[in-house]
Amino acid sequence: MATLYRRENGTYWINCTDRAGRRRRKSLKTKSRAKAEELFRTYLSELHTRRAGLPSSITVSESVIEFLGNCRALRPDTISWYRGRLAIWEEFAAGDTPLHAVNQTDILDFKYRRLDEATPSTVRGNLRALSALFNWAVDEGYIDASPITRRARSVKGGEVNNRIALTREERAVYETHLKDTPLWYAYMFGVYGGLRLGELCALEKSDIRGGILTVWNKPHLRFEVKDHERRQVPVEVELEALLPAIPEGLIVQSPCGGRWNPNQLGRYWQKTMTRLALPPARMNGKKRTYGIRPHELRYTYASRQIQEIRTDIYTLARRMGHSSITTTERYLHLFKP
């Protein structure tokens, strides 16, 4: 919605959305607050008058057609750019779907499906065009708020698209090569416990009682784990088989027997992946890298829970320490057929 604000030089401006759906600042060319408020009320009155003649609801296809019709003042190649990207959204969302029925879950689903098919820069373009469409719809009064958040629009170059989960065959390779290395317990508790890098460094045998692994923030450590509240994760049979051989104290230890710092463990992990040339091999620019990243152990854990154990997403969110199911949905693009 439009808002009135004052800049540092004292002039008043309006934050608004133009007819092409792009965010704009409109200068009122006055330093008088009374005059600015009068002009702002006039602007809102004109806006509400225009909205009064619009239908109460609009479908996805109708919104795209009307939005493109309001882009006539733009350059032809810009209009063509919007048309091409919104056509992909229209095909995904089904044209007869009411625009007000689209929610943030639909946007995330669209983003991750596109990441399976296109590069991150292309997906950013899709989301930028979609954001313009929803901003226009908000300003026209078709919807109350845009379902696209800043987080939903965020696509890291190459990171999300390249995230993987290990298959059963790849897990067998990892278990064969890592069993006699200092990373063995880090791998097992990452894949079968879903622990983050810092949580692996903080993990002690006393945290496991009665078949439950408790993850919590330990004040005596120089680093903090991400979750400030305790969370409990059921110990799977693969981890239960390891417990008798684990001595009291730290579970994931450095080669000298001390506690890892998360950054040190991450560097040692990548060096070990390269030394053993573990799958998959990926190109990072002109450099070839081997193995999975430490955080992809959690992707593998989520993959197992969804595909093999058939855990529902709400239970999985609690076990992974996600405060919102929206965060867990980031992992779902790996499992779509």
Secondary structure, 3 states (H helix, E strand, C coil): CCEEEECCCCCEEEEEECCCCCEEEEECCCCCHHHHHHHHHHHHHHHHHHHHCCCCCCEHHHHHHHHHHCCCCCCHHHHHHHHHHHHHHHHHHCCCCEHHHCCHHHHHHHHHHHHHHCCHHHHHHHHHHHHHHHHHHHHHCCCCCCCCCHHHHCCCCCHHHHCCCCCHHHHHHHHHHHCCCCCHHHHHHHHCCCCCHHHHHHCEHHHEECCEEEECCCCCCCCCCCCCCCEEEECCHHHHCCHHHCCCCECCECCCCCECCHHHHHHHHHHHHHHHCCCCEEEECCEEEECCCCCHHHHHHHHHHHHHCCCCHHHHHHHHCCCCHHHHHHHHHHCCC
